[in-house]
Structures are given as structure tokens and as C-alpha cells.
Amino acid sequence: MKVTLGELNTGDSARVAAFLDSGSAYRRKLLAMGLTPGTSFTVCRVAPLGDPIQLEVRGFHLTIRRDEAEVIEVARV
């Protein structure tokens, strides 16, 4: 089942499936941060108001905003 990264909860693990309608500059930014298609990650924390979201990707912690997370389609693991 594919959902967006913004819909995941703390402790959920998923794999990046695709990028939805985002500009090429933003897509390059996500790729540079290590969120390439096929990459597995775990949601470590979600802030009390839901923004930002902390992920563990490739052995490091990455924090992204919820609106940025909405353009990343993921498949739950």
C-alpha cells in the first residue's frame, strides 16, 4: 500500500517509492539528502504539532517539514 511520508507515524518503517509533483530543484534536494527511490527509512519522531518529522535514513537522522514530506510517496515495510 502506497501512502505519502507525511501520513506515517512514529516507529513506522517504509521505502521511498516515488516523488509526486514537485519541482526539479526540490527533487534534487531530496536526492542529495539521501531520499532516493528504494531507500528504506524509519520515522523516529513527529513533533507535537505534527511538523517537523525526524527520519533515520542510511544511518543518520534527517528532519523534514510535513509539507515537504507530502510529495514523497512511500511503501510501508
Biotite code that builds the C-alpha atoms (Angstrom):
import biotite.structure as struc

atoms = struc.array([
    struc.Atom([0.000, 0.000, 0.000], chain_id="A", res_id=1, res_name="MET", atom_name="CA", element="C"),
    struc.Atom([1.444, 3.348, -1.011], chain_id="A", res_id=2, res_name="LYS", atom_name="CA", element="C"),
    struc.Atom([0.967, 6.477, 1.076], chain_id="A", res_id=3, res_name="VAL", atom_name="CA", element="C"),
    struc.Atom([2.879, 9.723, 1.492], chain_id="A", res_id=4, res_name="THR", atom_name="CA", element="C"),
    struc.Atom([5.631, 10.131, 4.037], chain_id="A", res_id=5, res_name="LEU", atom_name="CA", element="C"),
    struc.Atom([3.532, 12.721, 5.863], chain_id="A", res_id=6, res_name="GLY", atom_name="CA", element="C"),
    struc.Atom([0.926, 10.065, 6.714], chain_id="A", res_id=7, res_name="GLU", atom_name="CA", element="C"),
    struc.Atom([3.351, 7.831, 8.653], chain_id="A", res_id=8, res_name="LEU", atom_name="CA", element="C"),
    struc.Atom([3.522, 7.682, 12.453], chain_id="A", res_id=9, res_name="ASN", atom_name="CA", element="C"),
    struc.Atom([6.431, 7.370, 14.865], chain_id="A", res_id=10, res_name="THR", atom_name="CA", element="C"),
    struc.Atom([8.086, 3.954, 14.576], chain_id="A", res_id=11, res_name="GLY", atom_name="CA", element="C"),
    struc.Atom([6.787, 3.221, 11.068], chain_id="A", res_id=12, res_name="ASP", atom_name="CA", element="C"),
    struc.Atom([9.283, 1.897, 8.524], chain_id="A", res_id=13, res_name="SER", atom_name="CA", element="C"),
    struc.Atom([8.891, 2.468, 4.810], chain_id="A", res_id=14, res_name="ALA", atom_name="CA", element="C"),
    struc.Atom([10.719, 2.631, 1.494], chain_id="A", res_id=15, res_name="ARG", atom_name="CA", element="C"),
    struc.Atom([10.733, 5.608, -0.888], chain_id="A", res_id=16, res_name="VAL", atom_name="CA", element="C"),
    struc.Atom([8.596, 4.665, -3.899], chain_id="A", res_id=17, res_name="ALA", atom_name="CA", element="C"),
    struc.Atom([8.378, 7.878, -5.938], chain_id="A", res_id=18, res_name="ALA", atom_name="CA", element="C"),
    struc.Atom([8.201, 11.661, -5.854], chain_id="A", res_id=19, res_name="PHE", atom_name="CA", element="C"),
    struc.Atom([4.869, 13.290, -6.586], chain_id="A", res_id=20, res_name="LEU", atom_name="CA", element="C"),
    struc.Atom([4.504, 16.613, -8.434], chain_id="A", res_id=21, res_name="ASP", atom_name="CA", element="C"),
    struc.Atom([7.489, 18.516, -7.106], chain_id="A", res_id=22, res_name="SER", atom_name="CA", element="C"),
    struc.Atom([9.842, 20.868, -8.871], chain_id="A", res_id=23, res_name="GLY", atom_name="CA", element="C"),
    struc.Atom([13.122, 19.555, -10.196], chain_id="A", res_id=24, res_name="SER", atom_name="CA", element="C"),
    struc.Atom([15.098, 21.722, -7.760], chain_id="A", res_id=25, res_name="ALA", atom_name="CA", element="C"),
    struc.Atom([13.250, 20.254, -4.772], chain_id="A", res_id=26, res_name="TYR", atom_name="CA", element="C"),
    struc.Atom([13.643, 16.744, -6.174], chain_id="A", res_id=27, res_name="ARG", atom_name="CA", element="C"),
    struc.Atom([17.422, 17.270, -6.434], chain_id="A", res_id=28, res_name="ARG", atom_name="CA", element="C"),
    struc.Atom([17.429, 18.489, -2.817], chain_id="A", res_id=29, res_name="LYS", atom_name="CA", element="C"),
    struc.Atom([15.688, 15.301, -1.649], chain_id="A", res_id=30, res_name="LEU", atom_name="CA", element="C"),
    struc.Atom([18.088, 13.126, -3.653], chain_id="A", res_id=31, res_name="LEU", atom_name="CA", element="C"),
    struc.Atom([21.076, 14.988, -2.166], chain_id="A", res_id=32, res_name="ALA", atom_name="CA", element="C"),
    struc.Atom([19.726, 14.315, 1.344], chain_id="A", res_id=33, res_name="MET", atom_name="CA", element="C"),
    struc.Atom([19.699, 10.574, 0.622], chain_id="A", res_id=34, res_name="GLY", atom_name="CA", element="C"),
    struc.Atom([15.994, 10.050, -0.074], chain_id="A", res_id=35, res_name="LEU", atom_name="CA", element="C"),
    struc.Atom([16.431, 8.181, -3.337], chain_id="A", res_id=36, res_name="THR", atom_name="CA", element="C"),
    struc.Atom([13.805, 5.750, -4.677], chain_id="A", res_id=37, res_name="PRO", atom_name="CA", element="C"),
    struc.Atom([14.170, 2.366, -2.973], chain_id="A", res_id=38, res_name="GLY", atom_name="CA", element="C"),
    struc.Atom([15.776, 3.762, 0.187], chain_id="A", res_id=39, res_name="THR", atom_name="CA", element="C"),
    struc.Atom([14.418, 2.395, 3.475], chain_id="A", res_id=40, res_name="SER", atom_name="CA", element="C"),
    struc.Atom([13.901, 4.665, 6.477], chain_id="A", res_id=41, res_name="PHE", atom_name="CA", element="C"),
    struc.Atom([12.223, 4.758, 9.881], chain_id="A", res_id=42, res_name="THR", atom_name="CA", element="C"),
    struc.Atom([10.174, 7.609, 11.360], chain_id="A", res_id=43, res_name="VAL", atom_name="CA", element="C"),
    struc.Atom([11.931, 8.423, 14.641], chain_id="A", res_id=44, res_name="CYS", atom_name="CA", element="C"),
    struc.Atom([9.862, 11.342, 15.910], chain_id="A", res_id=45, res_name="ARG", atom_name="CA", element="C"),
    struc.Atom([6.999, 13.583, 14.936], chain_id="A", res_id=46, res_name="VAL", atom_name="CA", element="C"),
    struc.Atom([6.785, 16.976, 16.628], chain_id="A", res_id=47, res_name="ALA", atom_name="CA", element="C"),
    struc.Atom([3.758, 17.562, 18.901], chain_id="A", res_id=48, res_name="PRO", atom_name="CA", element="C"),
    struc.Atom([2.042, 19.772, 16.324], chain_id="A", res_id=49, res_name="LEU", atom_name="CA", element="C"),
    struc.Atom([2.975, 17.377, 13.509], chain_id="A", res_id=50, res_name="GLY", atom_name="CA", element="C"),
    struc.Atom([5.779, 19.420, 11.971], chain_id="A", res_id=51, res_name="ASP", atom_name="CA", element="C"),
    struc.Atom([8.705, 18.588, 11.502], chain_id="A", res_id=52, res_name="PRO", atom_name="CA", element="C"),
    struc.Atom([9.256, 14.849, 11.070], chain_id="A", res_id=53, res_name="ILE", atom_name="CA", element="C"),
    struc.Atom([12.557, 13.182, 12.025], chain_id="A", res_id=54, res_name="GLN", atom_name="CA", element="C"),
    struc.Atom([13.673, 10.184, 9.955], chain_id="A", res_id=55, res_name="LEU", atom_name="CA", element="C"),
    struc.Atom([16.534, 7.728, 10.263], chain_id="A", res_id=56, res_name="GLU", atom_name="CA", element="C"),
    struc.Atom([17.920, 7.269, 6.757], chain_id="A", res_id=57, res_name="VAL", atom_name="CA", element="C"),
    struc.Atom([21.156, 5.438, 5.904], chain_id="A", res_id=58, res_name="ARG", atom_name="CA", element="C"),
    struc.Atom([22.401, 5.648, 9.495], chain_id="A", res_id=59, res_name="GLY", atom_name="CA", element="C"),
    struc.Atom([21.808, 9.373, 10.075], chain_id="A", res_id=60, res_name="PHE", atom_name="CA", element="C"),
    struc.Atom([18.888, 11.485, 11.267], chain_id="A", res_id=61, res_name="HIS", atom_name="CA", element="C"),
    struc.Atom([17.113, 13.753, 8.800], chain_id="A", res_id=62, res_name="LEU", atom_name="CA", element="C"),
    struc.Atom([14.397, 16.254, 9.666], chain_id="A", res_id=63, res_name="THR", atom_name="CA", element="C"),
    struc.Atom([11.933, 17.454, 7.050], chain_id="A", res_id=64, res_name="ILE", atom_name="CA", element="C"),
    struc.Atom([8.774, 19.543, 7.132], chain_id="A", res_id=65, res_name="ARG", atom_name="CA", element="C"),
    struc.Atom([5.378, 17.927, 6.741], chain_id="A", res_id=66, res_name="ARG", atom_name="CA", element="C"),
    struc.Atom([4.575, 19.820, 3.524], chain_id="A", res_id=67, res_name="ASP", atom_name="CA", element="C"),
    struc.Atom([7.867, 18.556, 2.065], chain_id="A", res_id=68, res_name="GLU", atom_name="CA", element="C"),
    struc.Atom([7.001, 15.017, 3.213], chain_id="A", res_id=69, res_name="ALA", atom_name="CA", element="C"),
    struc.Atom([3.680, 15.141, 1.339], chain_id="A", res_id=70, res_name="GLU", atom_name="CA", element="C"),
    struc.Atom([5.459, 14.933, -2.052], chain_id="A", res_id=71, res_name="VAL", atom_name="CA", element="C"),
    struc.Atom([7.251, 11.680, -1.187], chain_id="A", res_id=72, res_name="ILE", atom_name="CA", element="C"),
    struc.Atom([5.268, 8.531, -1.957], chain_id="A", res_id=73, res_name="GLU", atom_name="CA", element="C"),
    struc.Atom([6.310, 5.575, 0.193], chain_id="A", res_id=74, res_name="VAL", atom_name="CA", element="C"),
    struc.Atom([5.522, 1.880, 0.572], chain_id="A", res_id=75, res_name="ALA", atom_name="CA", element="C"),
    struc.Atom([5.253, 0.596, 4.137], chain_id="A", res_id=76, res_name="ARG", atom_name="CA", element="C"),
    struc.Atom([7.681, -2.161, 5.093], chain_id="A", res_id=77, res_name="VAL", atom_name="CA", element="C"),
])
